Amino acid sequence: MDALPASVDELTDGLRAAGYLPGSSTALVAYLAIRLGKPVLVEGPAGVGKTELAKALASCLGRELVRLQCYEGLDEAKALYEWNYRKQLLRIQAEADGASWSEVQDDIFGKEFLLARPLLSAISASSPVVLLIDEIDKTDQEFEAMLLEVLSDFQITIPELGRIEAISQPVVVLTSNNSRELTEALKRRCLYLWLDYPTLEHELEIVRLHAPELAETVARKLVGVIGMVRELDLKKPPSIAEAIDWARALLLLGARDIDEDTFAQTMSVIVKHRTDLEVVAARVGIALAPATPAQ
């Protein structure tokens, strides 16, 4: 899909072709974000497909994905740009001894000395990109404030060079695991989408899309078990991606059913903490055990 989607249905088909099965609200908000030129803030628990939505949008729109992975302590030097100090120093040393500071300063603060980080790369890209600002809730409010110029005007101001405006407007997706409340200023600039774990039928469709050879009975039992596991009080509930991994693992092993033994052997595909393994084995493993005949 080289051009912008003409309808929500067209975008839905494009996302599906990219391996992402969106719900109706997901497709609608993504379509509006693309057509209105607005960033979209996608919130929800970890593992529900927020990052994958951005990847699928890049794929179906035929655009490069530029990703800024957020973390605590992230600053503008890693997100926006920084100067190549070593190259600047070499240029200063190469200048004639009689050159004035103003002449040297004008020389060393040119674009050839600029190291573009993800935000500047997305703004200055010659062709449209999808900009993913992943896990924005891991940063602080000061970083959010720095983002506002990019999200509002698709531009970056560099004191030494002036304003750099977007050559082509990117599609911007921000994701948050909702670990902290984001500022109202950031939210005002975005469309909003809440993603939660899918319903059983929706997840069954996702599993069918990625593991179509898996027997229907096994696929249905898989999503049912995944739902049971997510209802437990775990450190990390299984993500949609891990459900897909489990389906592919069962297919590879030739499983015809998910019984107690099969579950015990493959449980680590969807459960990734030792204490969670114990809880799931005790609660779900027992549920899958064959019933004891009445005496």
Secondary structure, DSSP 8 states (H G I E B T S, - for coil): --S--SSHHHHHHHHHHTT----HHHHHHHHHHHHHT--EEEE-STTSSHHHHHHHHHHHHT-EEEEEE--TT--HHHHTEEE-HHHHHHHHHHS-TT--HHHHHHHHTSGGGEEE-HHHHHHH-SS-EEEEEETGGGS-HHHHHHHHHHHHHSEEEETTTEEEE-SS--EEEEEE-SSS---HHHHHTSEEEE-----HHHHHHHHHHH-TTS-HHHHHHHHHHHHHHHTS--SS---HHHHHHHHHHHHHHT-S---HHHHHHHGGGT--SHHHHHHHIIIIIHHHS------
